[in-house]
Amino acid sequence: MRQRGFTLIELLVVLVIIGLTLGLVTMNVAPSGRQAMQQEAQRVALLLQLARDEAIVRNRPIAFEAGAQGYRFLVREGREWKTLPQDDMLREREFKRTPMTLLLDPSTNLPGAPMRIVFGREPVDKPFVLTLAHGDVRTAVRADGIGHFTVE
């Protein structure tokens, strides 16, 4: 008479398969440093495009100002730059990974001043490349000057 049931080998094979499946799911759920940086750059690119469009619609310059911890958008009122009041999309935000190193090419900023990109009322701006870096992971937002922003 033979006993019914699973052998130890069969149980171990099932446990190994379950472990491998859980490992793959965990790796896909938690974004890598590169994926997180790509998502951050994509968010910044979309907000830059929105700020450019808002500057044209509002007929007032809007600036993107960023530092190592986060970024914000400012609107020009007279001679002063002020934060955009009650603007849910162009509100102040923190980077998901800090400190973030930002490089602007061509650079238009004074030494020691926060990095600032100004969008004017005209539909054509100067092209630029904004590079975001955290550790050894880098990604770039490229603006062509006529409203197209791409992440590289």
C-alpha positions in Angstrom: 0.0 0.0 0.0 1.4 3.3 -1.1 1.1 6.6 0.9 -0.2 9.6 -0.9 1.3 13.1 -0.5 4.1 15.3 -1.7 7.8 14.4 -1.5 10.2 16.8 0.1 11.8 17.5 -3.3 8.4 18.5 -4.7 7.8 20.9 -1.8 11.2 22.4 -2.2 10.7 23.0 -5.9 7.4 24.8 -5.2 9.0 27.0 -2.6 11.8 27.9 -5.0 9.3 28.8 -7.7 7.3 31.0 -5.2 10.5 32.7 -4.0 11.7 33.5 -7.6 8.2 34.9 -8.4 8.1 37.1 -5.3 11.6 38.3 -6.1 10.7 39.3 -9.6 7.5 41.1 -8.5 9.5 43.0 -5.8 12.1 44.1 -8.3 9.4 45.4 -10.7 7.4 47.2 -8.0 10.3 49.1 -6.5 11.7 51.4 -9.2 15.4 51.4 -9.7 17.4 54.6 -9.3 17.4 55.1 -13.0 13.6 54.6 -13.3 13.0 57.0 -10.4 15.2 59.6 -12.0 13.5 59.2 -15.4 10.1 59.7 -13.6 11.3 62.8 -11.8 12.7 64.3 -15.1 9.5 63.5 -16.9 7.5 65.3 -14.1 9.8 68.3 -14.4 9.6 68.3 -18.2 5.8 68.3 -18.1 5.7 71.1 -15.5 8.2 73.2 -17.5 6.0 72.8 -20.6 3.0 73.9 -18.5 4.9 76.9 -17.1 5.9 78.0 -20.6 2.3 77.8 -21.8 1.0 79.6 -18.7 3.5 82.5 -19.4 2.1 82.9 -22.9 -1.5 82.7 -21.8 -1.1 85.0 -18.7 1.1 87.4 -20.8 3.6 87.5 -17.8 7.0 85.8 -17.4 7.1 82.7 -15.3 10.3 81.2 -13.8 11.3 77.8 -12.7 13.6 78.0 -9.7 15.4 75.0 -8.3 17.9 74.0 -5.7 19.2 70.7 -4.3 16.1 69.9 -2.3 13.2 71.0 -4.6 11.8 73.5 -7.0 9.1 76.1 -7.4 7.5 78.3 -10.0 7.4 82.1 -9.8 5.5 84.8 -11.6 6.8 88.3 -12.4 4.7 91.0 -10.8 6.3 94.4 -11.5 9.9 94.1 -10.5 9.4 91.2 -8.1 9.1 87.4 -8.5 6.3 85.9 -6.5 5.1 82.4 -6.0 2.0 81.4 -7.9 -0.9 81.7 -5.4 -3.2 78.7 -5.2 -1.9 77.0 -8.3 -2.1 73.2 -7.7 0.0 72.3 -10.7 2.8 74.8 -10.4 3.2 74.6 -6.6 6.4 74.2 -4.8 7.7 70.6 -4.8 10.5 68.6 -3.3 12.6 66.2 -5.3 11.9 62.5 -4.4 15.7 61.9 -4.1 17.9 64.6 -2.5 20.2 66.2 -2.8 19.7 66.7 -6.5 22.5 68.2 -8.6 21.2 70.5 -11.4 23.1 71.7 -14.4 21.8 74.1 -16.9 23.3 74.4 -20.4 23.7 77.2 -21.4 23.9 78.6 -17.9 22.2 81.9 -17.3 22.5 82.1 -13.6 24.7 84.2 -11.3 27.2 82.3 -9.1 25.6 81.5 -5.7 22.1 82.3 -7.0 19.4 79.6 -7.3 19.1 78.1 -10.7 16.3 79.8 -12.7 14.8 79.3 -16.1 12.5 82.1 -17.2 9.8 81.6 -19.8 8.7 84.8 -21.5 5.5 85.8 -23.2 6.7 85.0 -26.6 6.2 81.5 -28.1 9.9 81.1 -28.9 12.5 80.8 -26.1 16.1 79.9 -26.0 16.8 76.2 -26.2 18.4 74.6 -23.1 19.3 71.3 -21.5 18.6 70.8 -17.8 20.5 67.8 -16.3 19.3 66.2 -13.1 21.8 64.0 -11.2 21.6 62.1 -8.0 24.7 60.1 -7.2 25.9 58.5 -10.4 22.5 58.5 -12.0 21.8 61.3 -14.5 19.1 62.3 -16.9 18.4 65.4 -19.0 15.4 67.5 -20.0 16.0 69.0 -23.4 13.9 72.1 -24.5 14.1 73.0 -28.2 12.8 76.6 -27.6 9.5 76.2 -29.4 7.6 74.2 -26.7 8.9 70.7 -27.0 10.5 69.1 -23.9 12.1 65.6 -24.1 13.7 63.5 -21.4 16.9 61.7 -22.4 
